[in-house]
Amino acid sequence: MSSMNRRDALVRCSLGATAFCGAVASFGLADAAGAEYAPADKWDKTIDKGLKWLAGKQNKNGYWPQKSYPTAITALAGTALICSGSTTTQGPYSKNIRRTVDYLIARQDKKSGLIGDKNRDDRYTYGHGFSMLFLSQVLGEEEDSDRREELVECLEKAVKFSVDAQTKAGGWGYVSAKDNSTFDEGSTTITQVQGLRGCRNAGLKVPKKAIEAAKNYIYKCKNKDGGISYSSRNRGSSRPAITAAALAALYNAGDYKSKHIPEMWKYCKKKMHNLTSHSGHWQYTYLYYSQVVYRQGDKVWHPFRDKLYAKLAKEQQANGSWTGNISPTYTTACNLIIMQIDKGYLPIYQK
């Protein structure tokens, strides 16, 4: 299916375009060679159960209770909900999304621009990056002028914080470089790049210099096997999860043709295409690797997607959640984002 605006999709279905939706959902997809793939609605029941469980766990104040990474996981959960096509005003999860927006805006330090709390958020740059990504996707669909103005103000401050937090090497660490930290590493760098790209796509000004420095940082971390090491200062063996995230971030930054891309894709496909990961971060790995494969086109994406989604559907708990690293909320949010990438509602995940 081609991607469409979330509002258009909701309106189309709400106006009773049953024949259209049913025709697309009822037949398998086929590539040029005639290979058949699963129908578009095969995993809808799995997704719906997951979304209902996730929405039900949200606190009335807009956050998902967490001991670790409260801002990051709240932003990821909100992203999973908007991946379904709901907006702040339309869809079954509009109320949950509005609460998430209110909560994240309220958590912003108005002076520094940080979305989160330095004292409560573990490695607060994660929460800041995921929040920028979520809020930037909401901004594109927001119709209320006052709320749009509030979102723009929040994101402008957030962009400035992120740019100021970048190290001289071009990466980001768990805390801001302004907090006297020179440490940086791959995973937080990728989070910032995607958040900044989401803001730029939504019409905010993002210094090109910051994005170029981040791209060069990733290049410096690349090993001979095409994989990305943990940090430009702490070189070592390539990390599959970070490599997948880095490649997704480079695509977001508009880098499809540099000499590094084919080598990174080859490494990723070798290490991750069989759906195994040797790290303790399976959801993180495939959150990004699914984005990478999606951008390779349908002939690569469809067979991979069918295996990936079938695996996730099989692992879902009876209550609609998934268990895994960090917490059920984190695992469920990541899995739902993965399973809804194919819907193409969010600009940041589109081909």
C-alpha positions in Angstrom: 0.0 0.0 0.0 1.2 3.5 -0.6 1.5 5.8 2.4 -1.1 8.3 3.2 -1.8 11.1 5.6 -3.1 9.7 8.9 -6.1 12.0 8.9 -7.0 11.0 5.3 -6.7 7.4 6.3 -9.1 7.8 9.2 -11.5 9.8 7.2 -11.5 7.3 4.4 -12.3 4.4 6.7 -14.8 6.4 8.8 -16.8 7.4 5.6 -17.4 3.7 5.0 -14.9 2.9 2.3 -15.3 -0.8 3.2 -14.9 -2.0 -0.3 -11.6 -0.2 -0.7 -10.1 -1.3 2.7 -11.5 -4.8 2.3 -10.1 -5.3 -1.2 -6.7 -4.3 -0.1 -6.8 -6.3 3.1 -8.3 -9.5 1.6 -5.7 -10.3 -1.0 -2.1 -11.2 -0.5 0.6 -8.9 -1.9 2.7 -10.1 -4.9 6.1 -8.9 -6.2 7.1 -8.9 -9.8 8.1 -12.5 -9.7 4.7 -13.5 -8.5 5.6 -14.5 -4.9 2.7 -14.1 -2.6 2.9 -12.4 0.8 0.6 -12.0 3.7 -2.6 -9.8 3.4 -2.4 -6.4 4.8 -4.7 -7.1 7.7 -3.2 -10.4 8.8 -1.7 -8.9 12.0 -4.4 -6.3 12.8 -5.8 -8.3 15.7 -2.3 -8.6 17.3 -1.7 -4.9 16.8 -5.2 -3.9 18.2 -4.7 -6.1 21.3 -1.3 -4.5 21.9 -2.6 -0.9 21.4 -5.4 -1.5 23.9 -3.1 -2.9 26.5 -0.7 0.0 26.0 -3.3 2.7 26.2 -4.8 1.1 29.3 -1.5 1.3 31.1 -1.2 5.1 30.7 -1.5 7.2 33.8 -4.3 9.8 33.8 -1.5 12.5 33.9 -0.3 11.2 30.5 2.8 9.1 31.4 3.5 5.4 31.6 4.8 4.6 35.1 8.4 3.5 34.9 11.3 3.2 37.3 13.9 3.7 34.5 13.7 5.9 31.4 10.2 7.4 32.2 10.4 10.1 29.6 11.9 7.9 26.9 9.3 5.1 27.3 6.4 7.6 27.5 7.5 9.1 24.2 7.9 5.6 22.6 4.5 4.5 23.9 3.0 7.7 22.4 4.7 7.0 19.1 3.3 3.5 19.0 -0.2 5.0 19.4 0.2 7.6 16.6 1.6 4.9 14.3 -1.9 3.4 14.4 -3.2 6.5 12.5 -4.8 8.2 15.5 -4.1 11.9 16.0 -4.7 14.3 18.9 -8.2 14.9 17.6 -9.2 11.7 15.7 -9.1 8.0 16.2 -9.6 5.7 19.2 -6.4 6.8 20.9 -6.7 10.6 20.5 -7.3 11.1 24.2 -4.2 9.1 25.1 -2.1 11.0 22.5 -3.3 14.4 23.9 -2.3 13.3 27.4 1.1 12.3 26.2 1.7 15.6 24.4 0.6 17.5 27.5 2.8 15.5 29.8 6.0 15.9 27.6 5.5 19.6 27.1 5.0 20.1 30.8 8.2 18.1 31.5 10.3 20.5 29.4 12.8 22.7 31.3 11.9 26.1 29.9 15.4 27.4 30.4 17.5 24.7 28.9 15.0 23.1 26.5 15.5 19.6 27.8 12.4 17.4 27.7 12.7 15.4 30.8 14.3 15.6 34.2 18.0 15.3 34.8 17.3 13.9 38.3 14.8 11.3 37.4 15.6 10.2 33.8 18.4 7.7 33.4 20.6 8.9 30.5 18.3 11.8 29.8 19.3 12.3 26.2 17.3 9.2 25.3 14.1 10.7 26.6 14.8 14.0 24.9 15.5 12.5 21.5 12.4 10.2 21.6 10.3 13.1 22.7 11.5 15.3 19.9 10.6 12.5 17.5 7.1 12.0 18.9 6.2 15.6 19.2 7.5 16.4 15.7 5.2 13.8 14.2 2.2 15.2 16.2 3.0 18.7 15.0 2.4 17.8 11.4 -1.2 16.8 12.1 -2.1 19.4 14.7 -5.0 21.7 13.5 -5.4 23.9 16.6 -3.4 27.0 16.1 -2.7 27.6 19.8 -1.5 24.1 20.3 0.6 24.2 17.1 2.3 27.4 18.5 2.9 25.6 21.8 4.4 22.6 20.0 6.6 24.8 17.8 7.9 26.7 20.8 8.6 23.5 22.7 10.4 21.9 19.8 12.5 25.0 19.0 13.9 24.9 22.5 14.3 21.1 22.2 16.4 21.5 19.0 18.6 24.1 20.6 19.2 21.9 23.6 20.1 18.9 21.4 22.5 21.0 19.3 24.1 22.4 22.4 24.4 18.9 23.8 26.5 17.6 20.9 30.1 16.9 21.6 33.0 18.3 19.5 33.4 14.9 18.0 29.9 15.2 16.5 28.1 12.6 18.7 26.0 12.7 21.8 26.4 11.0 25.1 24.0 10.1 27.9 24.1 13.6 29.2 24.7 17.0 27.5 28.2 18.1 26.5 27.2 21.4 28.3 27.2 19.4 31.5 31.0 19.1 31.2 30.8 15.7 29.5 33.0 14.8 26.5 31.7 11.2 26.3 29.6 10.2 23.3 28.4 6.9 21.9 26.3 5.5 19.0 22.9 4.8 20.4 22.3 8.2 21.9 23.7 9.8 18.8 21.1 8.0 16.6 18.3 9.0 19.0 19.2 12.7 18.6 19.6 12.5 14.8 16.2 11.0 14.3 14.6 13.5 16.7 16.3 16.4 14.9 15.3 15.0 11.5 11.7 14.7 12.6 11.8 18.4 13.7 13.2 19.4 10.4 10.6 17.4 8.5 8.0 19.3 10.5 9.3 22.6 9.4 11.6 23.6 12.2 15.1 25.0 11.6 17.8 22.4 12.4 21.4 23.5 11.7 22.8 21.5 8.9 26.2 21.6 10.6 24.9 19.5 13.5 23.6 16.8 11.2 26.7 16.7 9.0 28.9 16.4 12.2 26.7 13.5 13.3 27.0 11.7 10.0 30.8 12.1 10.1 30.8 10.8 13.7 29.0 7.6 12.5 31.5 7.2 9.6 34.4 7.5 12.1 32.9 4.7 14.1 32.7 2.3 11.2 34.9 -0.8 11.2 36.3 -2.6 8.2 33.5 -5.2 8.4 30.9 -2.4 7.8 29.6 -2.5 11.4 29.6 0.4 13.8 31.6 0.4 17.0 30.3 1.6 20.3 32.0 5.0 20.3 34.6 6.9 18.3 36.8 6.9 21.4 36.1 3.4 22.5 36.6 1.5 19.3 36.1 -2.2 19.4 34.0 -4.9 17.7 31.1 -3.9 15.6 27.7 -3.7 17.3 24.7 -5.0 15.3 22.1 -2.9 17.2 24.1 0.3 16.9 24.8 -0.4 13.2 21.2 -0.9 12.4 20.3 2.3 14.3 23.1 4.2 12.6 22.0 3.1 9.1 18.4 4.1 9.8 19.6 7.5 11.1 21.7 8.0 7.9 18.7 7.3 5.8 16.8 9.9 7.9 19.6 12.3 7.3 19.2 11.8 3.5 22.3 9.7 3.1 21.5 6.9 0.7 24.5 7.0 -1.6 27.7 7.5 0.4 30.3 4.8 0.1 29.6 3.7 3.7 25.9 2.7 3.0 26.4 -0.6 1.0 29.0 -1.8 3.6 26.7 -1.1 6.5 23.7 -2.7 4.8 25.7 -5.8 4.0 26.8 -6.1 7.6 23.3 -5.6 8.9 21.8 -8.1 6.6 24.4 -10.7 7.5 23.9 -10.2 11.3 20.2 -9.5 11.6 18.1 -10.7 8.7 17.6 -14.1 10.2 15.9 -12.4 13.2 18.6 -13.3 15.7 20.5 -10.9 17.9 23.3 -11.8 20.2 22.8 -8.7 22.4 20.2 -8.1 25.2 18.5 -5.5 23.1 16.4 -7.4 20.6 13.6 -4.8 20.5 16.0 -1.9 20.1 17.8 -3.8 17.3 14.7 -4.6 15.3 13.1 -1.3 16.0 15.8 0.2 13.7 16.6 -2.8 11.5 12.9 -3.0 10.4 13.2 0.7 9.3 16.3 -0.2 7.3 14.7 -3.2 5.5 11.5 -1.2 4.9 13.5 1.2 2.8 15.0 -1.5 0.6 11.8 -1.8 -1.3 8.9 -4.4 -1.3 10.9 -7.3 -2.7 13.2 -7.3 0.3 10.7 -6.0 2.8 7.7 -8.2 2.3 9.3 -11.6 2.9 11.3 -10.2 5.9 8.2 -8.5 7.3 6.1 -11.7 7.1 8.7 -13.6 9.2 9.2 -10.8 11.6 5.6 -10.0 12.3 4.7 -13.7 12.6 7.4 -14.1 15.2 6.1 -11.1 17.2 2.5 -12.3 16.9 3.5 -15.7 18.3 5.3 -14.1 21.3 2.5 -11.8 22.3 1.0 -12.4 25.8 -2.7 -13.2 26.2 -3.3 -9.7 27.6 -1.9 -8.0 24.5 1.5 -7.1 25.9 5.0 -8.4 25.3 7.7 -9.1 27.9 11.4 -8.4 27.4 14.3 -6.1 28.3 13.6 -3.0 30.5 9.8 -3.4 30.9 6.6 -4.7 29.2 5.7 -1.2 28.3 9.0 -0.6 26.5 8.9 -4.0 24.7 5.2 -3.6 23.7 5.8 0.0 22.4 8.8 -1.1 20.3 7.0 -4.1 18.9 3.9 -2.1 18.0 6.0 0.5 16.2 7.7 -2.3 14.3 4.4 -3.9 13.3 2.9 -0.6 12.2 5.8 0.7 10.0 4.2 -1.0 7.0 1.1 1.3 7.5 3.3 4.3 6.5 1.5 6.9 8.6 4.5 8.7 10.1 6.8 10.7 7.8 9.9 9.7 9.7 9.3 6.0 8.9 8.1 6.4 5.3 10.2 5.3 2.3 
